[in-house]
């Protein structure tokens, strides 16, 4: 079946986006290499941690860029796996852009104060926030465009063949997005928590030192295991995913509602930040409720999809295995 102009346009945009992502990864790798020749950063902090962060960032963005380009090429060849892959990427893009938009709006409404002794032009952070908001809106629009167009019946027929009914019981795209998000975020957060000094917050209690790191690492490993289980259509993984997000929502509410939330939040930041960054802890108190709202949305949205798409997911998990078909 002939490829439509909309599918071609999505593939072209995806290739451009993937290429830019790979370019960003190369810049990050170059910066990491340059860090090796800097004994100390300007603020006297060791260069090892920033170098490691840039290296991980480069690897992640290179992988995402390559994934996007490969999926776009598959889309041009009308491969159904590529359509599903672009749907997952579109969902991730729209989701991350949404939370970036919330942060940009907050930066515009409540600009972050400048460090002591630093002069920043009046309204500078508001302008930066407005630019970020515009960029996030563009990304959201692209992600939603991919999700809407590639789910249309006429477009699906281009990948499955005209008159061919899509297989019943396929994995819901929303749960596929959640599965990849849990897997990728879990893998990325493990080295972050091991390299930083953020205490864990559990039901209004602050857990310091290695016990706090162990909690975060366990939570990240659980996210990876559940995400992989969802991708492999394991019914138990769906149940575990629901309870994983329920736990996160209850923990978030407890950390905010137990008396002394502002003082706890500031103490955690004071411990995690370097001495010269301590001024950020006090200014960040004003963002406590904003952080709670973002966190609640980030947890409640996947939970809603997991609950409402449960039957479709279980139908896909319980359907008989079919022999692979060439698409």
PyMOL commands that set and color helices and strands:
alter all, ss='L'
color gray80, all
select helices_A, chain A and resi 5-35+47-76+80-109+124-149+153-160+173-195+209-231+235-257+261-272+275-277+279-308+310-318
alter helices_A, ss='H'
color red, helices_A
select strands_A, chain A and resi 200-202+205-207
alter strands_A, ss='S'
color yellow, strands_A
deselect
rebuild
show_as cartoon
